[in-house]
């Protein structure tokens, strides 16, 4: 611990952001880096506790406390304080394959477990992490790391989200030949299609994919492994297959939507927005919010991302309906606002959320298009685009059927493991554990990689943290 009194001398300073009214006009990242001197002060606030709970990564009452990757947080915070960014990077990469992702989109359960936060403000762990990895890319310290030799074993990872990328990265470092198969046009899975560009720029995802390609991983896009013929071919050609297809089956809205156009799920809408605005695709499955009254059902990150996206697309109005009452969300008597709600206030003058309200029925126009929604409070809201962001019901059943793996809402694996009922087929990420955080998906991918490595060659030196 370089500065024992750092947590007493300096207050917490988060990365600043561009003004909501300004950033809502574009799709660019809106966080701004702190000066190096201030960042070093933030690193010095780390208390290097006798028991650093920030590293624990445990589930308690359904919530995550501490980092599931068991990041060596006090070590690299100390290195940040001393200005030794290269050493900080070496400690960070020891446990986390993709700090540039978690440093942007992780809700930072490590900070919730920070001892410094008991009587004051927790350490800016996530911002510090992002600073280390981005500085490494900018300074050229992030160089390709190819294995010294190849094992001759071939592995196929189905799905290129955070779990699939982590498994591929780990196994490639062990010298196995890894091919990642992705059904979409671009790799990245949830990172590419489920998170808006202003939160996670697609250039950042592609930068990592390019680095992994340079290190030996092969990416094949536009191939859907749900096709039984494709599944049989992959099983025949590879020594092991890891299914990392996520849990993208949305939870039904419970509304009669038959014959009504204008109703979509949050993931459909966000994917279409990325295709339109980032990949410049002319035709998308879900329409733009431009010129439309938008109603979003649900809370959480996906709902907020839909609010922010609708504002950027030029919606006439946006309303977010939240099932639970407002009192359930209060902290110290105040209602927290995330980035999307700040932007809505800047654009419309009011918080878009209505609490304790849901959609009771849909109002159809003469042509069958959605015209409005009737709420459980009895009023009717104009609505030409209804977006359901109410969570996920499980993984894709067609992929499971193609490979013959047993599944309920998620793929069944051996207790405490990642092997399915089918020989040489494994599963990881949301497909195995259900809808979760990006950091959990990375942890799952790393753990599955260790199991596959041992399955292929009889032992592994990969650290299994789960």
VENCORQUI-V208991 format. One record per pair of residues at least 6 apart in sequence whose ideal C-beta (glycine too) atoms are under 8 Angstrom apart, sorted by the first residue. I is the first residue (numbers start at 0). J is the second residue. If there is no record, write none. Layout:
BEGIN
i=I j=J
i=I j=J
END
This chain:
BEGIN
i=0 j=45
i=0 j=46
i=0 j=47
i=0 j=73
i=0 j=77
i=1 j=43
i=1 j=77
i=1 j=80
i=1 j=81
i=2 j=8
i=2 j=43
i=2 j=80
i=5 j=40
i=5 j=43
i=5 j=44
i=5 j=45
i=5 j=46
i=5 j=80
i=6 j=44
i=6 j=45
i=6 j=46
i=6 j=115
i=6 j=119
i=6 j=122
i=8 j=40
i=8 j=43
i=9 j=40
i=9 j=41
i=9 j=43
i=9 j=44
i=10 j=120
i=11 j=41
i=11 j=44
i=11 j=119
i=11 j=120
i=11 j=121
i=11 j=122
i=11 j=123
i=12 j=33
i=12 j=37
i=12 j=40
i=12 j=41
i=12 j=123
i=13 j=123
i=13 j=126
i=14 j=30
i=14 j=31
i=14 j=32
i=14 j=33
i=14 j=123
i=14 j=126
i=14 j=129
i=15 j=30
i=15 j=31
i=15 j=33
i=16 j=22
i=16 j=29
i=16 j=30
i=16 j=31
i=16 j=338
i=17 j=29
i=17 j=31
i=18 j=345
i=19 j=338
i=19 j=341
i=19 j=342
i=19 j=344
i=19 j=345
i=19 j=346
i=20 j=342
i=20 j=345
i=20 j=346
i=22 j=29
i=22 j=197
i=22 j=342
i=23 j=307
i=23 j=310
i=23 j=311
i=23 j=342
i=23 j=345
i=23 j=346
i=24 j=311
i=25 j=197
i=25 j=311
i=26 j=195
i=26 j=196
i=26 j=197
i=26 j=276
i=26 j=277
i=26 j=311
i=27 j=196
i=27 j=197
i=27 j=200
i=28 j=103
i=28 j=196
i=28 j=197
i=28 j=198
i=28 j=200
i=29 j=197
i=29 j=338
i=30 j=103
i=32 j=38
i=32 j=130
i=32 j=133
i=33 j=41
i=33 j=126
i=33 j=130
i=35 j=82
i=38 j=79
i=38 j=127
i=38 j=130
i=39 j=79
i=39 j=80
i=39 j=81
i=39 j=82
i=40 j=80
i=41 j=79
i=41 j=122
i=41 j=123
i=41 j=126
i=41 j=127
i=42 j=76
i=42 j=77
i=42 j=78
i=42 j=79
i=42 j=80
i=42 j=127
i=43 j=76
i=43 j=80
i=44 j=76
i=44 j=115
i=44 j=122
i=44 j=123
i=45 j=72
i=45 j=73
i=45 j=76
i=45 j=77
i=45 j=80
i=45 j=115
i=45 j=122
i=46 j=73
i=46 j=114
i=46 j=115
i=47 j=73
i=47 j=76
i=47 j=77
i=48 j=73
i=48 j=114
i=51 j=72
i=51 j=73
i=51 j=114
i=52 j=64
i=52 j=65
i=52 j=112
i=52 j=113
i=52 j=114
i=53 j=65
i=53 j=66
i=53 j=70
i=53 j=72
i=53 j=73
i=53 j=109
i=53 j=110
i=53 j=112
i=53 j=113
i=53 j=114
i=53 j=122
i=53 j=124
i=54 j=65
i=54 j=66
i=54 j=69
i=54 j=70
i=54 j=71
i=54 j=72
i=54 j=73
i=54 j=109
i=55 j=64
i=55 j=65
i=55 j=66
i=55 j=69
i=55 j=112
i=56 j=63
i=56 j=64
i=56 j=65
i=56 j=66
i=56 j=67
i=56 j=68
i=56 j=69
i=56 j=108
i=56 j=442
i=56 j=464
i=57 j=63
i=57 j=64
i=57 j=65
i=58 j=64
i=62 j=108
i=63 j=108
i=63 j=436
i=63 j=439
i=64 j=108
i=64 j=111
i=64 j=112
i=65 j=108
i=65 j=109
i=65 j=112
i=66 j=72
i=66 j=108
i=66 j=109
i=66 j=438
i=67 j=108
i=67 j=436
i=67 j=438
i=67 j=439
i=67 j=441
i=67 j=442
i=67 j=464
i=67 j=465
i=68 j=94
i=68 j=95
i=68 j=101
i=68 j=438
i=68 j=441
i=68 j=442
i=68 j=445
i=68 j=464
i=69 j=94
i=69 j=464
i=70 j=91
i=70 j=94
i=70 j=95
i=70 j=109
i=70 j=128
i=71 j=90
i=71 j=91
i=71 j=93
i=71 j=94
i=72 j=109
i=72 j=122
i=72 j=124
i=74 j=87
i=74 j=90
i=75 j=86
i=75 j=87
i=75 j=88
i=75 j=90
i=75 j=91
i=75 j=127
i=75 j=128
i=75 j=131
i=76 j=122
i=76 j=124
i=76 j=127
i=78 j=84
i=78 j=86
i=78 j=87
i=78 j=90
i=79 j=87
i=79 j=127
i=79 j=130
i=79 j=131
i=84 j=131
i=84 j=134
i=84 j=135
i=84 j=138
i=84 j=140
i=85 j=135
i=85 j=140
i=87 j=131
i=88 j=131
i=88 j=132
i=88 j=134
i=88 j=135
i=88 j=140
i=88 j=141
i=91 j=98
i=91 j=128
i=91 j=131
i=91 j=132
i=92 j=98
i=94 j=462
i=94 j=464
i=95 j=101
i=95 j=128
i=95 j=441
i=96 j=164
i=96 j=165
i=96 j=168
i=96 j=169
i=96 j=441
i=96 j=444
i=96 j=445
i=97 j=161
i=97 j=164
i=97 j=165
i=97 j=207
i=97 j=441
i=98 j=128
i=98 j=129
i=98 j=131
i=98 j=132
i=99 j=129
i=99 j=132
i=99 j=133
i=99 j=136
i=99 j=203
i=99 j=206
i=99 j=207
i=100 j=161
i=100 j=190
i=100 j=199
i=100 j=203
i=100 j=204
i=100 j=207
i=100 j=437
i=100 j=441
i=101 j=125
i=101 j=128
i=101 j=437
i=101 j=438
i=101 j=441
i=102 j=125
i=102 j=126
i=102 j=128
i=102 j=129
i=102 j=130
i=102 j=132
i=102 j=133
i=103 j=129
i=103 j=198
i=103 j=199
i=103 j=203
i=104 j=194
i=104 j=198
i=104 j=199
i=104 j=437
i=105 j=125
i=105 j=436
i=105 j=437
i=105 j=438
i=106 j=300
i=106 j=436
i=107 j=124
i=107 j=125
i=108 j=436
i=108 j=438
i=109 j=124
i=109 j=125
i=110 j=116
i=110 j=121
i=110 j=122
i=110 j=123
i=110 j=124
i=110 j=125
i=111 j=121
i=113 j=121
i=113 j=122
i=113 j=124
i=115 j=121
i=115 j=122
i=116 j=122
i=132 j=141
i=134 j=140
i=135 j=141
i=136 j=206
i=141 j=210
i=143 j=210
i=143 j=213
i=143 j=214
i=144 j=172
i=144 j=214
i=145 j=214
i=145 j=215
i=146 j=171
i=146 j=172
i=146 j=173
i=146 j=174
i=146 j=215
i=147 j=174
i=148 j=174
i=149 j=174
i=149 j=175
i=149 j=176
i=150 j=173
i=150 j=174
i=150 j=175
i=150 j=176
i=150 j=455
i=150 j=456
i=151 j=176
i=152 j=175
i=152 j=176
i=152 j=238
i=152 j=239
i=152 j=455
i=152 j=456
i=153 j=175
i=153 j=176
i=153 j=178
i=153 j=236
i=153 j=237
i=153 j=238
i=154 j=167
i=154 j=170
i=154 j=175
i=154 j=176
i=154 j=177
i=154 j=178
i=154 j=237
i=154 j=238
i=154 j=239
i=154 j=240
i=154 j=241
i=154 j=451
i=154 j=455
i=155 j=177
i=155 j=178
i=155 j=179
i=155 j=180
i=155 j=233
i=155 j=236
i=155 j=237
i=155 j=239
i=155 j=240
i=155 j=241
i=156 j=163
i=156 j=166
i=156 j=167
i=156 j=170
i=156 j=177
i=156 j=178
i=156 j=179
i=156 j=180
i=156 j=240
i=156 j=241
i=156 j=243
i=157 j=163
i=157 j=180
i=157 j=224
i=157 j=233
i=157 j=240
i=157 j=241
i=157 j=242
i=157 j=243
i=157 j=244
i=157 j=398
i=158 j=179
i=158 j=180
i=158 j=181
i=158 j=188
i=158 j=242
i=158 j=243
i=158 j=244
i=158 j=245
i=158 j=428
i=158 j=430
i=159 j=167
i=159 j=179
i=159 j=180
i=159 j=181
i=159 j=186
i=159 j=187
i=159 j=188
i=159 j=208
i=159 j=218
i=159 j=220
i=159 j=243
i=160 j=187
i=160 j=188
i=160 j=189
i=160 j=190
i=160 j=243
i=160 j=244
i=160 j=245
i=160 j=428
i=160 j=429
i=160 j=440
i=161 j=188
i=161 j=189
i=161 j=190
i=161 j=428
i=161 j=437
i=161 j=440
i=161 j=441
i=161 j=444
i=162 j=243
i=162 j=245
i=162 j=427
i=162 j=428
i=162 j=429
i=162 j=430
i=162 j=440
i=162 j=441
i=162 j=443
i=162 j=444
i=162 j=447
i=163 j=179
i=163 j=188
i=163 j=241
i=163 j=243
i=163 j=427
i=163 j=428
i=163 j=444
i=164 j=179
i=164 j=187
i=164 j=188
i=164 j=190
i=164 j=207
i=164 j=208
i=164 j=211
i=164 j=441
i=164 j=444
i=165 j=440
i=165 j=441
i=165 j=442
i=165 j=443
i=165 j=444
i=165 j=445
i=165 j=448
i=166 j=241
i=166 j=243
i=166 j=427
i=166 j=444
i=166 j=445
i=166 j=447
i=166 j=448
i=166 j=451
i=167 j=177
i=167 j=179
i=167 j=211
i=167 j=216
i=167 j=444
i=168 j=211
i=168 j=216
i=168 j=444
i=169 j=444
i=169 j=445
i=169 j=448
i=169 j=449
i=169 j=452
i=169 j=461
i=170 j=177
i=170 j=448
i=170 j=451
i=170 j=452
i=171 j=177
i=171 j=211
i=171 j=214
i=171 j=215
i=171 j=216
i=172 j=214
i=173 j=448
i=173 j=452
i=173 j=459
i=173 j=460
i=173 j=461
i=175 j=452
i=175 j=455
i=176 j=215
i=176 j=217
i=177 j=215
i=177 j=216
i=177 j=217
i=178 j=216
i=178 j=217
i=178 j=218
i=178 j=219
i=178 j=237
i=179 j=186
i=179 j=216
i=179 j=217
i=179 j=218
i=179 j=219
i=180 j=219
i=180 j=222
i=180 j=224
i=180 j=233
i=181 j=187
i=181 j=188
i=181 j=218
i=181 j=219
i=181 j=220
i=181 j=221
i=181 j=222
i=182 j=220
i=182 j=221
i=182 j=222
i=182 j=223
i=182 j=224
i=182 j=225
i=183 j=191
i=183 j=192
i=183 j=220
i=183 j=221
i=184 j=220
i=184 j=221
i=184 j=278
i=185 j=191
i=185 j=192
i=185 j=201
i=185 j=205
i=185 j=220
i=185 j=278
i=186 j=204
i=186 j=208
i=186 j=218
i=186 j=220
i=187 j=201
i=187 j=204
i=187 j=205
i=187 j=208
i=188 j=243
i=188 j=245
i=189 j=245
i=189 j=437
i=189 j=440
i=190 j=199
i=190 j=204
i=190 j=437
i=191 j=201
i=191 j=204
i=191 j=273
i=192 j=266
i=192 j=269
i=192 j=270
i=192 j=273
i=192 j=274
i=193 j=266
i=193 j=269
i=193 j=270
i=193 j=301
i=194 j=269
i=194 j=304
i=195 j=269
i=195 j=272
i=195 j=273
i=195 j=304
i=195 j=307
i=195 j=308
i=196 j=273
i=196 j=276
i=196 j=277
i=197 j=307
i=197 j=311
i=198 j=304
i=198 j=338
i=201 j=273
i=201 j=277
i=201 j=278
i=208 j=218
i=211 j=218
i=212 j=218
i=222 j=229
i=223 j=229
i=224 j=230
i=224 j=233
i=224 j=242
i=224 j=244
i=224 j=398
i=224 j=401
i=224 j=402
i=225 j=395
i=225 j=397
i=225 j=398
i=225 j=400
i=225 j=401
i=226 j=401
i=227 j=400
i=227 j=401
i=229 j=401
i=230 j=398
i=230 j=401
i=230 j=402
i=233 j=240
i=234 j=240
i=234 j=402
i=234 j=423
i=234 j=424
i=237 j=423
i=238 j=423
i=238 j=455
i=239 j=423
i=239 j=424
i=239 j=425
i=239 j=451
i=239 j=454
i=239 j=455
i=240 j=402
i=240 j=423
i=240 j=424
i=240 j=425
i=241 j=417
i=241 j=424
i=241 j=425
i=241 j=426
i=241 j=427
i=241 j=447
i=241 j=448
i=241 j=451
i=242 j=398
i=242 j=399
i=242 j=402
i=242 j=404
i=242 j=410
i=242 j=419
i=242 j=424
i=242 j=425
i=242 j=426
i=242 j=427
i=242 j=430
i=243 j=426
i=243 j=427
i=243 j=428
i=243 j=430
i=243 j=440
i=243 j=444
i=243 j=447
i=244 j=394
i=244 j=395
i=244 j=398
i=244 j=430
i=245 j=394
i=245 j=395
i=245 j=428
i=245 j=429
i=245 j=430
i=246 j=391
i=246 j=393
i=246 j=394
i=246 j=408
i=246 j=409
i=246 j=429
i=246 j=430
i=246 j=433
i=246 j=434
i=247 j=266
i=247 j=391
i=247 j=394
i=247 j=395
i=248 j=391
i=248 j=392
i=248 j=393
i=248 j=394
i=248 j=395
i=248 j=396
i=249 j=264
i=249 j=265
i=249 j=266
i=249 j=387
i=249 j=389
i=249 j=390
i=249 j=391
i=249 j=392
i=250 j=387
i=250 j=389
i=250 j=390
i=250 j=391
i=250 j=392
i=251 j=392
i=252 j=262
i=252 j=296
i=252 j=358
i=252 j=387
i=252 j=389
i=254 j=262
i=254 j=358
i=254 j=360
i=254 j=361
i=255 j=360
i=255 j=361
i=256 j=262
i=256 j=361
i=258 j=363
i=258 j=367
i=259 j=361
i=259 j=363
i=259 j=367
i=259 j=368
i=259 j=369
i=260 j=367
i=260 j=368
i=260 j=369
i=261 j=286
i=261 j=368
i=261 j=369
i=261 j=382
i=261 j=383
i=261 j=384
i=261 j=385
i=262 j=361
i=262 j=369
i=262 j=385
i=262 j=387
i=263 j=284
i=263 j=285
i=263 j=384
i=263 j=385
i=263 j=386
i=263 j=387
i=264 j=386
i=264 j=387
i=264 j=388
i=265 j=295
i=265 j=297
i=265 j=301
i=265 j=302
i=265 j=304
i=265 j=305
i=265 j=386
i=265 j=387
i=265 j=388
i=266 j=301
i=267 j=284
i=267 j=285
i=268 j=285
i=268 j=305
i=268 j=308
i=268 j=384
i=268 j=386
i=269 j=301
i=269 j=304
i=269 j=305
i=269 j=308
i=270 j=283
i=270 j=284
i=270 j=285
i=271 j=283
i=271 j=284
i=271 j=285
i=271 j=286
i=272 j=283
i=272 j=285
i=272 j=287
i=272 j=308
i=272 j=312
i=274 j=280
i=274 j=283
i=275 j=283
i=275 j=287
i=276 j=311
i=286 j=384
i=287 j=312
i=287 j=313
i=288 j=308
i=288 j=309
i=288 j=312
i=288 j=313
i=288 j=314
i=288 j=317
i=288 j=384
i=289 j=312
i=289 j=313
i=289 j=314
i=290 j=313
i=290 j=314
i=290 j=315
i=291 j=314
i=291 j=315
i=291 j=383
i=291 j=384
i=292 j=314
i=292 j=315
i=292 j=316
i=292 j=371
i=292 j=380
i=292 j=381
i=292 j=382
i=292 j=383
i=292 j=384
i=293 j=305
i=293 j=309
i=293 j=314
i=293 j=315
i=293 j=316
i=293 j=317
i=293 j=318
i=293 j=382
i=293 j=383
i=293 j=384
i=293 j=385
i=293 j=386
i=294 j=317
i=294 j=318
i=294 j=319
i=294 j=320
i=294 j=358
i=294 j=372
i=294 j=380
i=294 j=382
i=294 j=384
i=294 j=385
i=294 j=386
i=295 j=302
i=295 j=305
i=295 j=306
i=295 j=309
i=295 j=317
i=295 j=318
i=295 j=319
i=295 j=320
i=295 j=351
i=295 j=385
i=295 j=386
i=295 j=388
i=296 j=302
i=296 j=319
i=296 j=320
i=296 j=357
i=296 j=358
i=296 j=385
i=296 j=386
i=296 j=387
i=296 j=388
i=296 j=389
i=297 j=319
i=297 j=320
i=297 j=321
i=297 j=322
i=297 j=387
i=297 j=388
i=297 j=389
i=297 j=390
i=298 j=319
i=298 j=321
i=298 j=322
i=298 j=323
i=298 j=328
i=298 j=352
i=298 j=388
i=299 j=388
i=299 j=390
i=301 j=388
i=302 j=319
i=302 j=388
i=303 j=337
i=303 j=338
i=303 j=339
i=303 j=340
i=304 j=339
i=305 j=386
i=305 j=388
i=306 j=317
i=306 j=319
i=306 j=339
i=306 j=340
i=306 j=342
i=306 j=343
i=306 j=351
i=307 j=338
i=307 j=339
i=307 j=342
i=309 j=317
i=309 j=384
i=309 j=386
i=310 j=317
i=310 j=339
i=310 j=342
i=310 j=343
i=310 j=346
i=314 j=384
i=316 j=347
i=316 j=381
i=317 j=343
i=317 j=347
i=317 j=351
i=318 j=351
i=318 j=353
i=318 j=380
i=319 j=351
i=319 j=352
i=319 j=353
i=320 j=352
i=320 j=353
i=320 j=356
i=320 j=357
i=320 j=358
i=320 j=374
i=321 j=328
i=321 j=352
i=321 j=353
i=321 j=354
i=321 j=355
i=321 j=356
i=322 j=355
i=322 j=356
i=322 j=357
i=323 j=354
i=323 j=355
i=324 j=354
i=324 j=355
i=325 j=334
i=325 j=354
i=325 j=355
i=328 j=334
i=328 j=335
i=328 j=354
i=334 j=350
i=336 j=344
i=336 j=350
i=339 j=351
i=340 j=350
i=340 j=351
i=340 j=352
i=343 j=349
i=343 j=350
i=343 j=351
i=344 j=350
i=353 j=374
i=356 j=374
i=356 j=375
i=356 j=376
i=357 j=374
i=357 j=375
i=358 j=372
i=358 j=373
i=358 j=374
i=358 j=375
i=358 j=385
i=359 j=372
i=359 j=373
i=359 j=374
i=359 j=375
i=360 j=372
i=360 j=373
i=361 j=369
i=361 j=371
i=361 j=372
i=361 j=373
i=361 j=385
i=362 j=369
i=362 j=370
i=362 j=371
i=362 j=372
i=362 j=373
i=362 j=379
i=362 j=382
i=363 j=369
i=363 j=370
i=364 j=370
i=368 j=383
i=369 j=382
i=369 j=383
i=369 j=384
i=369 j=385
i=370 j=381
i=370 j=382
i=370 j=383
i=371 j=379
i=371 j=380
i=371 j=381
i=371 j=382
i=372 j=379
i=372 j=380
i=372 j=382
i=372 j=385
i=373 j=379
i=374 j=380
i=390 j=434
i=391 j=429
i=391 j=433
i=391 j=434
i=392 j=408
i=393 j=406
i=393 j=407
i=393 j=408
i=393 j=409
i=393 j=433
i=394 j=406
i=394 j=408
i=394 j=409
i=394 j=410
i=394 j=429
i=394 j=430
i=396 j=406
i=399 j=405
i=399 j=406
i=399 j=410
i=402 j=419
i=402 j=421
i=402 j=424
i=403 j=420
i=403 j=421
i=404 j=410
i=404 j=411
i=404 j=419
i=404 j=420
i=404 j=421
i=404 j=424
i=404 j=426
i=405 j=411
i=405 j=419
i=405 j=420
i=408 j=433
i=409 j=429
i=409 j=430
i=409 j=431
i=409 j=432
i=409 j=433
i=410 j=419
i=410 j=426
i=410 j=430
i=410 j=431
i=411 j=419
i=411 j=420
i=412 j=418
i=412 j=419
i=412 j=425
i=412 j=426
i=412 j=431
i=416 j=450
i=417 j=425
i=417 j=426
i=417 j=427
i=417 j=431
i=417 j=443
i=417 j=446
i=417 j=447
i=417 j=450
i=417 j=451
i=418 j=424
i=418 j=425
i=418 j=450
i=418 j=454
i=419 j=425
i=419 j=426
i=423 j=454
i=425 j=447
i=425 j=450
i=425 j=451
i=425 j=454
i=426 j=447
i=427 j=440
i=427 j=443
i=427 j=444
i=427 j=446
i=427 j=447
i=428 j=440
i=428 j=443
i=428 j=444
i=429 j=435
i=429 j=440
i=431 j=443
i=432 j=439
i=432 j=443
i=442 j=464
i=442 j=465
i=443 j=465
i=445 j=461
i=445 j=462
i=445 j=463
i=445 j=464
i=445 j=465
i=446 j=463
i=446 j=464
i=446 j=465
i=448 j=461
i=449 j=459
i=449 j=461
i=449 j=462
i=449 j=463
i=450 j=459
i=450 j=463
i=452 j=459
i=452 j=461
i=453 j=459
END
